[in-house]
Amino acid sequence: MTAWQRLRADRVAMASLAVVVAFLLMVVLSATGLVAADWEHEAGVSYGPPTFLGADTATAPAAAAQQQALPDNPFDPLAADIRELRAQLAARGPAADSARRATLPFGADKWGHDVIKKTIKGGETSIVVGLVAAALAVGLGSLFGALSGYCGGVVDDVFNWFYSVFTAIPSVLMILAVAAVLQQKGVLTIVLILGLTGWTGPYRLIRAEYLKHKTREYVLAADAIGASHWRRMFRHIFPNVSHVVLVQLSILVVGFIKAEVILSFLGFGVPVGTVSWGSMLNEAQNELLLGRWWQLAAAASAMAVLVTAFSLFTDALRDALDPKVKS
């Protein structure tokens, strides 16, 4: 109750919480199909600009006329098929162009998809990957760190050996190695890759906290009244180190959203037909060379707002839950 009162008194924390809740609500609505369900619909022309920039009426008709005017290559075995496709496109071209808008509120990608709807759908994938993978990594790191720091001895040596093995390999190479072993693409695969390789940071900090707290007076008093080891570990010590867990969760959510971008860029990310902020940024690097900046701006802005709000809220929540902070 005291922690909640501290949190409510922080206006920045409450504003950040509202932003995070809005993004999570967006994920729920997108997952249930209530929002951005038709993101793959070709609502606009290819590379349609944002509405506030106005329609680009010169590029699309000129490109279509130039394509239809190209002569057939006599050495091309597909020349007849290409000629037939051109005729079909010319026959239904006016109707198709009239059904697709010249501008969209925040523009369209090369396929004519609405960038706003694509950003919402991509946020569903990236946020789920970041939250679930961070929860898995922090859960494993907290459990291993608690067992290692509290038990000591052989248990501590075994976990330290695993920690040394994982940290001896660069994180990018470790991620790629796990991805090569799994040999599959999908959200679950990305979550497993990031969760199984990202537990070392929380483990190191939680182990140090348990080494420090297990000899404190309140833990010795709990031992004197007959509290079990499990109760002492997670009922007495863990609430006093929960702020470390929250900070690590915030850091890993941010890092894993960025890691999803790297995996998508290297071909280990989401499969074809699934959109994420990482795949959008991957597409946007080529569009930016053509002056089409709106997909990059949409994905990067959404990511920046979520990451900033989540970090601010987690910092405030850490201070509210820390028993050493009195005001």
Secondary structure in CASP SS format (residue, H / E / C, confidence):
PFRMAT SS
TARGET T0000
AUTHOR 0000-0000-0000
METHOD secondary structure of the structure
MODEL  1
M C 1.00
T H 1.00
A H 1.00
W H 1.00
Q H 1.00
R H 1.00
L H 1.00
R H 1.00
A H 1.00
D C 1.00
R H 1.00
V H 1.00
A H 1.00
M H 1.00
A H 1.00
S H 1.00
L H 1.00
A H 1.00
V H 1.00
V H 1.00
V H 1.00
A H 1.00
F H 1.00
L H 1.00
L H 1.00
M H 1.00
V H 1.00
V H 1.00
L H 1.00
S H 1.00
A H 1.00
T C 1.00
G C 1.00
L C 1.00
V C 1.00
A C 1.00
A C 1.00
D C 1.00
W C 1.00
E C 1.00
H C 1.00
E E 1.00
A C 1.00
G E 1.00
V C 1.00
S C 1.00
Y C 1.00
G C 1.00
P C 1.00
P E 1.00
T H 1.00
F H 1.00
L H 1.00
G C 1.00
A C 1.00
D C 1.00
T C 1.00
A C 1.00
T H 1.00
A H 1.00
P H 1.00
A H 1.00
A H 1.00
A H 1.00
A H 1.00
Q H 1.00
Q H 1.00
Q H 1.00
A H 1.00
L C 1.00
P C 1.00
D C 1.00
N C 1.00
P C 1.00
F C 1.00
D C 1.00
P C 1.00
L C 1.00
A H 1.00
A H 1.00
D H 1.00
I H 1.00
R H 1.00
E H 1.00
L H 1.00
R H 1.00
A H 1.00
Q H 1.00
L H 1.00
A H 1.00
A H 1.00
R H 1.00
G H 1.00
P H 1.00
A H 1.00
A H 1.00
D H 1.00
S H 1.00
A H 1.00
R C 1.00
R E 1.00
A C 1.00
T C 1.00
L E 1.00
P C 1.00
F C 1.00
G C 1.00
A E 1.00
D C 1.00
K C 1.00
W C 1.00
G C 1.00
H E 1.00
D E 1.00
V H 1.00
I H 1.00
K H 1.00
K H 1.00
T H 1.00
I H 1.00
K H 1.00
G H 1.00
G H 1.00
E H 1.00
T H 1.00
S H 1.00
I H 1.00
V H 1.00
V H 1.00
G H 1.00
L H 1.00
V H 1.00
A H 1.00
A H 1.00
A H 1.00
L H 1.00
A H 1.00
V H 1.00
G H 1.00
L H 1.00
G H 1.00
S H 1.00
L H 1.00
F H 1.00
G H 1.00
A H 1.00
L H 1.00
S H 1.00
G H 1.00
Y H 1.00
C H 1.00
G C 1.00
G H 1.00
V H 1.00
V H 1.00
D H 1.00
D H 1.00
V H 1.00
F H 1.00
N H 1.00
W H 1.00
F H 1.00
Y H 1.00
S H 1.00
V H 1.00
F H 1.00
T H 1.00
A H 1.00
I C 1.00
P C 1.00
S H 1.00
V H 1.00
L H 1.00
M H 1.00
I H 1.00
L H 1.00
A H 1.00
V H 1.00
A H 1.00
A H 1.00
V H 1.00
L H 1.00
Q C 1.00
Q C 1.00
K C 1.00
G C 1.00
V H 1.00
L H 1.00
T H 1.00
I H 1.00
V H 1.00
L H 1.00
I H 1.00
L H 1.00
G H 1.00
L H 1.00
T H 1.00
G C 1.00
W C 1.00
T H 1.00
G H 1.00
P H 1.00
Y H 1.00
R H 1.00
L H 1.00
I H 1.00
R H 1.00
A H 1.00
E H 1.00
Y H 1.00
L H 1.00
K H 1.00
H H 1.00
K C 1.00
T C 1.00
R C 1.00
E H 1.00
Y H 1.00
V H 1.00
L H 1.00
A H 1.00
A H 1.00
D H 1.00
A H 1.00
I C 1.00
G C 1.00
A C 1.00
S C 1.00
H H 1.00
W H 1.00
R H 1.00
R H 1.00
M H 1.00
F H 1.00
R H 1.00
H H 1.00
I H 1.00
F H 1.00
P H 1.00
N H 1.00
V H 1.00
S H 1.00
H H 1.00
V H 1.00
V H 1.00
L H 1.00
V H 1.00
Q H 1.00
L H 1.00
S H 1.00
I H 1.00
L H 1.00
V H 1.00
V H 1.00
G H 1.00
F H 1.00
I H 1.00
K H 1.00
A H 1.00
E H 1.00
V H 1.00
I H 1.00
L H 1.00
S H 1.00
F H 1.00
L H 1.00
G C 1.00
F C 1.00
G C 1.00
V C 1.00
P C 1.00
V C 1.00
G C 1.00
T C 1.00
V C 1.00
S C 1.00
W H 1.00
G H 1.00
S H 1.00
M H 1.00
L H 1.00
N H 1.00
E H 1.00
A H 1.00
Q H 1.00
N H 1.00
E H 1.00
L H 1.00
L H 1.00
L C 1.00
G C 1.00
R C 1.00
W C 1.00
W H 1.00
Q H 1.00
L H 1.00
A H 1.00
A H 1.00
A H 1.00
A H 1.00
S H 1.00
A H 1.00
M H 1.00
A H 1.00
V H 1.00
L H 1.00
V H 1.00
T H 1.00
A H 1.00
F H 1.00
S H 1.00
L H 1.00
F H 1.00
T H 1.00
D H 1.00
A H 1.00
L H 1.00
R H 1.00
D H 1.00
A H 1.00
L H 1.00
D C 1.00
P C 1.00
K C 1.00
V C 1.00
K C 1.00
S C 1.00
END
